Amino acid sequence: MLYSGVDFVISMKKYSWLLLFAFPFLGMSQYSLSVEVQGVKSSLGNINIAIYNRSQGFLEYEEVFKVDRIAAQEATTNFKIMDLPNGEYAVAIFHDENGNDKLDTNWLGIPKESVAFSNAKIKAFGPPSYKECAFNLNRDLDLKMQFN
């Protein structure tokens, strides 16, 4: 059936509410973050990832925006985090070789297991700040991280 110009306009007016409903969601794009972790010493345990979206509570488990884990692969481990909205993020990862789901440290608090941060390295006296690790995600992104 062929619509005339008037029929088409009337038909579009009927469904214009759908466009108004969907419009706010068009700006809420979701992106993926692909991470290549280099320097993985063994295939034992898991690589744990924590993604933070604000400086307050950075590196505190209770303040994590998104977490994931993947089986470790010696030398290089790759993983992908999906459905991240546009924004600023910082990533912290560690190799949980013994599978106890926590970062093991010595009596001084220095990690016994490998750790890495987006855009930054661990300092002589503690981890980097959120701002040192932060990056903007406004498209799908590939990130390379190196264990200490």
VEXLOTI-513296 format. One line per 8 residues: number of its first residue (from 1); for each residue x, y, z of N, C-alpha, C, CB. Coordinates in steps of 0.05 Angstrom, whole numbers, plus 5000, padded with zeros to 4 digits. Glycine has a CB too. Layout:
NUM = X Y Z X Y Z X Y Z X Y Z | ...
***
This chain:
1 = 5017 4976 5000 5000 5000 5000 5018 5025 5000 4981 5000 5024 | 5012 5043 4983 5027 5068 4980 5014 5090 4996 5030 5075 4950 | 5029 5104 5012 5019 5126 5028 5021 5152 5012 5034 5129 5055 | 5001 5168 5015 5003 5195 5004 5018 5212 5025 4974 5208 4998 | 5026 5236 5017 5040 5253 5036 5025 5259 5061 5047 5279 5022 | 4998 5264 5059 4982 5270 5082 4980 5246 5100 4953 5279 5073 | 4976 5222 5089 4974 5197 5105 5000 5192 5120 4967 5173 5087 | 5022 5198 5107 5048 5194 5119 5052 5212 5143 5071 5198 5099
9 = 5045 5237 5141 5047 5257 5163 5029 5249 5186 5040 5285 5153 | 5005 5240 5180 4986 5231 5202 4998 5207 5216 4958 5225 5190 | 5009 5188 5200 5021 5164 5211 5044 5172 5229 5030 5145 5189 | 5061 5190 5221 5085 5199 5236 5076 5212 5262 5102 5218 5219 | 5055 5228 5261 5045 5241 5286 5036 5221 5306 5022 5261 5279 | 5025 5199 5297 5016 5178 5316 5039 5166 5331 5001 5156 5300 | 5062 5164 5318 5085 5150 5330 5107 5169 5339 5096 5131 5311 | 5102 5195 5339 5122 5214 5347 5128 5212 5377 5113 5243 5340
17 = 5110 5202 5393 5114 5199 5421 5137 5178 5426 5089 5190 5436 | 5140 5159 5408 5161 5140 5410 5189 5153 5408 5159 5118 5389 | 5191 5172 5389 5216 5186 5386 5222 5203 5411 5214 5204 5361 | 5202 5216 5422 5206 5232 5446 5214 5214 5470 5180 5247 5454 | 5204 5190 5471 5211 5171 5492 5240 5161 5489 5192 5147 5493 | 5247 5155 5464 5274 5144 5459 5296 5165 5458 5273 5129 5432 | 5290 5190 5453 5310 5211 5450 5329 5213 5474 5296 5237 5446 | 5320 5213 5499 5339 5215 5521 5359 5192 5522 5325 5216 5547
25 = 5352 5169 5512 5370 5146 5513 5391 5146 5491 5354 5121 5512 | 5387 5162 5471 5407 5164 5449 5433 5175 5459 5396 5181 5426 | 5433 5192 5478 5457 5204 5489 5471 5187 5510 5451 5231 5500 | 5459 5165 5518 5470 5148 5538 5485 5125 5526 5448 5139 5558 | 5505 5130 5510 5520 5110 5496 5534 5092 5516 5539 5122 5476 | 5537 5067 5508 5551 5047 5524 5576 5039 5508 5534 5023 5531 | 5598 5037 5522 5624 5031 5508 5636 5006 5521 5643 5055 5510 | 5656 4995 5506 5670 4972 5517 5699 4980 5522 5669 4948 5497
33 = 5711 4967 5542 5739 4972 5549 5753 4945 5546 5742 4984 5578 | 5771 4943 5527 5787 4919 5523 5814 4924 5536 5791 4912 5492 | 5822 4905 5553 5847 4908 5569 5866 4885 5562 5841 4909 5599 | 5890 4892 5555 5912 4872 5551 5931 4875 5575 5927 4876 5524 | 5933 4854 5591 5950 4854 5615 5976 4840 5607 5936 4841 5640 | 5998 4854 5608 6024 4843 5601 6040 4837 5626 6039 4862 5582 | 6058 4818 5624 6075 4811 5647 6063 4792 5667 6083 4836 5661 | 6043 4776 5658 6030 4757 5676 6050 4734 5680 6003 4746 5664
41 = 6058 4729 5705 6079 4710 5711 6072 4681 5709 6089 4715 5739 | 6046 4675 5712 6038 4647 5710 6008 4645 5703 6043 4632 5737 | 5999 4621 5697 5971 4616 5691 5955 4608 5716 5968 4595 5670 | 5967 4610 5739 5954 4603 5764 5934 4625 5772 5975 4599 5787 | 5911 4618 5783 5893 4637 5794 5878 4655 5773 5907 4655 5813 | 5871 4679 5782 5855 4697 5766 5868 4725 5764 5827 4699 5777 | 5860 4739 5744 5866 4768 5742 5840 4782 5751 5875 4777 5713 | 5841 4797 5772 5818 4812 5783 5820 4841 5774 5817 4810 5814
49 = 5798 4852 5765 5797 4880 5756 5777 4895 5772 5791 4881 5726 | 5784 4920 5779 5765 4938 5792 5765 4964 5776 5774 4943 5822 | 5741 4973 5769 5738 4998 5754 5724 5018 5772 5721 4993 5728 | 5737 5041 5775 5727 5063 5791 5718 5086 5774 5748 5072 5812 | 5697 5100 5782 5688 5123 5766 5689 5150 5782 5660 5118 5755 | 5703 5150 5804 5707 5175 5820 5730 5171 5839 5681 5182 5835 | 5741 5194 5846 5765 5193 5864 5759 5185 5892 5779 5220 5863 | 5735 5192 5902 5727 5185 5929 5725 5155 5931 5701 5199 5937
57 = 5740 5143 5949 5740 5115 5953 5756 5098 5934 5712 5105 5952 | 5774 5112 5919 5791 5098 5900 5807 5076 5914 5810 5117 5885 | 5807 5052 5904 5820 5028 5914 5806 5017 5939 5848 5035 5921 | 5783 5026 5945 5767 5013 5966 5745 4996 5953 5753 5035 5985 | 5744 4971 5962 5726 4952 5950 5696 4961 5950 5728 4925 5964 | 5688 4975 5971 5661 4984 5974 5653 5005 5953 5656 4994 6002 | 5673 5018 5942 5669 5040 5923 5673 5033 5894 5687 5063 5930 | 5677 5007 5888 5682 4998 5861 5657 5002 5844 5691 4968 5860
65 = 5661 5013 5820 5639 5017 5801 5632 4990 5787 5646 5038 5780 | 5652 4976 5779 5648 4950 5765 5672 4932 5771 5644 4954 5735 | 5667 4906 5776 5688 4887 5780 5685 4864 5761 5688 4877 5809 | 5707 4850 5756 5707 4826 5739 5732 4810 5746 5705 4833 5709 | 5732 4785 5737 5755 4768 5740 5756 4749 5717 5755 4753 5767 | 5780 4742 5709 5784 4723 5687 5808 4705 5694 5789 4738 5660 | 5807 4681 5685 5830 4662 5689 5855 4674 5678 5824 4635 5677 | 5877 4672 5693 5902 4683 5685 5914 4666 5662 5922 4684 5709
73 = 5927 4679 5643 5941 4666 5622 5970 4677 5623 5928 4672 5593 | 5989 4659 5625 6017 4668 5628 6025 4686 5605 6035 4643 5628 | 6041 4706 5611 6052 4726 5593 6031 4748 5588 6060 4714 5566 | 6009 4742 5574 5989 4763 5568 5961 4752 5573 5992 4773 5539 | 5945 4767 5586 5917 4760 5591 5900 4783 5580 5910 4755 5621 | 5879 4776 5564 5862 4796 5553 5833 4793 5563 5862 4794 5522 | 5820 4815 5568 5792 4814 5575 5778 4839 5565 5788 4811 5605 | 5751 4838 5565 5735 4860 5555 5713 4865 5575 5724 4853 5527
81 = 5710 4891 5582 5688 4900 5600 5668 4914 5582 5699 4919 5623 | 5643 4906 5583 5622 4917 5565 5604 4936 5581 5606 4894 5553 | 5589 4952 5566 5568 4969 5577 5577 4989 5597 5547 4951 5589 | 5598 5003 5591 5607 5026 5608 5597 5052 5596 5638 5026 5611 | 5583 5068 5611 5574 5094 5601 5597 5113 5597 5553 5106 5620 | 5592 5133 5581 5612 5155 5576 5620 5166 5603 5600 5177 5558 | 5646 5170 5608 5655 5182 5633 5684 5178 5638 5639 5170 5656 | 5692 5186 5662 5720 5183 5671 5723 5158 5688 5730 5208 5686
89 = 5744 5143 5683 5748 5118 5698 5778 5115 5705 5739 5094 5681 | 5783 5098 5725 5809 5089 5732 5807 5059 5737 5821 5104 5757 | 5828 5044 5729 5827 5015 5731 5850 5006 5748 5829 5002 5703 | 5844 4987 5766 5865 4973 5782 5861 4943 5778 5863 4982 5812 | 5883 4929 5774 5882 4900 5771 5903 4887 5789 5885 4892 5742 | 5898 4862 5796 5918 4846 5809 5915 4817 5802 5916 4849 5840 | 5938 4803 5803 5939 4774 5797 5936 4758 5823 5965 4767 5782 | 5912 4748 5827 5906 4732 5851 5915 4703 5846 5875 4733 5857
97 = 5941 4699 5848 5953 4673 5841 5943 4650 5859 5983 4674 5843 | 5938 4656 5885 5929 4635 5903 5899 4632 5905 5941 4640 5931 | 5884 4648 5890 5855 4645 5889 5840 4651 5914 5849 4618 5880 | 5851 4668 5932 5837 4674 5957 5820 4699 5955 5857 4677 5980 | 5817 4711 5931 5800 4734 5926 5808 4759 5941 5772 4728 5932 | 5834 4761 5948 5843 4786 5960 5872 4791 5952 5841 4785 5991 | 5880 4816 5953 5907 4823 5947 5924 4818 5972 5910 4853 5938 | 5943 4799 5970 5960 4792 5992 5982 4813 5994 5971 4764 5989
105 = 5988 4822 6019 6009 4842 6024 6027 4832 6046 5996 4869 6031 | 6051 4844 6048 6068 4838 6070 6061 4855 6094 6098 4842 6062 | 6077 4853 6115 6070 4867 6140 6071 4898 6137 6088 4859 6162 | 6084 4908 6116 6085 4936 6110 6062 4945 6092 6111 4944 6097 | 6046 4926 6082 6024 4933 6064 6032 4933 6035 6014 4960 6071 | 6057 4924 6029 6066 4923 6001 6056 4897 5989 6098 4923 6000 | 6044 4899 5965 6032 4875 5952 6052 4853 5947 6019 4883 5926 | 6044 4829 5954 6060 4805 5947 6053 4794 5919 6056 4783 5969
113 = 6029 4802 5910 6020 4794 5884 6022 4817 5864 5990 4783 5885 | 6024 4811 5838 6027 4831 5818 6003 4850 5816 6032 4818 5790 | 6008 4876 5813 5987 4896 5811 5994 4914 5787 5984 4912 5837 | 5973 4927 5776 5977 4946 5755 5954 4966 5756 5978 4933 5727 | 5959 4990 5746 5940 5012 5746 5939 5024 5718 5946 5033 5767 | 5916 5033 5710 5914 5047 5684 5930 5073 5685 5884 5053 5677 | 5946 5078 5665 5962 5103 5662 5982 5109 5684 5943 5125 5660 | 5987 5091 5702 6005 5097 5724 6019 5072 5735 5991 5111 5747
121 = 6040 5075 5749 6054 5053 5762 6053 5057 5792 6084 5051 5752 | 6057 5035 5806 6058 5037 5835 6082 5054 5843 6059 5008 5848 | 6079 5070 5863 6100 5088 5873 6116 5074 5894 6088 5114 5884 | 6139 5086 5901 6156 5075 5922 6141 5073 5948 6181 5091 5924 | 6123 5093 5953 6109 5093 5979 6079 5092 5975 6117 5118 5994 | 6069 5073 5960 6041 5070 5957 6030 5071 5929 6027 5090 5973 | 6005 5066 5926 5993 5066 5899 5989 5094 5888 5966 5051 5900 | 5985 5096 5862 5980 5122 5850 5952 5132 5858 5982 5120 5819
129 = 5947 5157 5853 5921 5169 5859 5901 5163 5836 5923 5199 5863 | 5876 5168 5841 5856 5165 5820 5863 5182 5796 5828 5172 5832 | 5869 5207 5801 5875 5226 5779 5899 5216 5762 5881 5254 5790 | 5918 5204 5774 5941 5193 5759 5933 5170 5741 5963 5185 5778 | 5912 5155 5749 5903 5132 5735 5880 5137 5716 5895 5111 5754 | 5867 5160 5719 5842 5166 5705 5846 5170 5675 5829 5190 5716 | 5825 5162 5660 5823 5166 5631 5794 5171 5624 5835 5142 5615 | 5789 5184 5602 5761 5189 5593 5753 5167 5573 5759 5217 5579
137 = 5729 5156 5577 5718 5136 5559 5695 5149 5544 5709 5110 5575 | 5699 5155 5519 5678 5166 5502 5675 5152 5476 5683 5196 5498 | 5688 5128 5475 5686 5110 5452 5697 5083 5462 5703 5121 5427 | 5695 5062 5446 5707 5037 5453 5737 5041 5455 5700 5014 5432 | 5750 5029 5476 5778 5035 5481 5793 5010 5486 5780 5054 5505 | 5818 5009 5475 5837 4987 5481 5858 4999 5500 5851 4976 5455 | 5863 4984 5522 5881 4994 5543 5902 4972 5548 5866 5001 5569 | 5927 4979 5549 5949 4961 5555 5958 4967 5583 5972 4962 5535
145 = 5961 4946 5600 5970 4950 5627 5993 4930 5632 5947 4946 5648 | 6013 4939 5647 6037 4922 5652 6039 4917 5682 6062 4937 5642 | 6042 4891 5689 6046 4884 5718 6074 4893 5726 6043 4854 5722 | 6076 4899 5752 6102 4908 5763 6122 4886 5763 6099 4919 5791
***
